Amino acid sequence: MIQPVIIEDDCFIGFHSIIFMGVRIGKGSIIGAGSVVTKDVPPGMVVAGNPARIICSVKELVDKRKEIAKEHPEFFPELPEDLS
């Protein structure tokens, strides 16, 4: 029996990712490039690998990136000075 793949709103799916039949990608999730997704992905999660596993939440990823931008503003010239 063919089962649909369900990709909810605001997801990012990296290049060359494979998503198995019947898998649901939760709202706002990120799938790393080249990942093989064999199970459902909860909303707001970052997954990667073969098989894909949860790396962190999107919120945690954004917070990490903000910290890196504060420590090394030279790598992020397009960002505003105040990153609070």
MOQUIMO-V331815 format. One record per residue. N is the residue number from 1. PSI is psi as a letter, one per 40 degrees, with the letter a starting at -180 (999 if undefined). OMEGA is omega as a letter, one per 40 degrees, with the letter a starting at -180 (NA if undefined). Layout:
# MOQUIMO-V331815
<<N PSI OMEGA> <N PSI OMEGA>>
This chain:
# MOQUIMO-V331815
<<1 h i> <2 h i> <3 h a> <4 i i> <5 h a> <6 h i> <7 h a> <8 i a> <9 i i> <10 f i> <11 i i> <12 h i> <13 h a> <14 i a> <15 h i> <16 f i> <17 i i> <18 h i> <19 h a> <20 i i> <21 i i> <22 e a> <23 i i> <24 h i> <25 h a> <26 i a> <27 h i> <28 e a> <29 i i> <30 h i> <31 h a> <32 i a> <33 h i> <34 e a> <35 i i> <36 h a> <37 h a> <38 e a> <39 i i> <40 i i> <41 h i> <42 i i> <43 i i> <44 f a> <45 i i> <46 h i> <47 i i> <48 i i> <49 a i> <50 h e> <51 i a> <52 h i> <53 i a> <54 h i> <55 d i> <56 a i> <57 i i> <58 d i> <59 d i> <60 d i> <61 d i> <62 d i> <63 d i> <64 d i> <65 d i> <66 d i> <67 d i> <68 d i> <69 d i> <70 d a> <71 d a> <72 g a> <73 e i> <74 d i> <75 e a> <76 g a> <77 d a> <78 e a> <79 i i> <80 i a> <81 d a> <82 h a> <83 f a> <84 999 NA>>
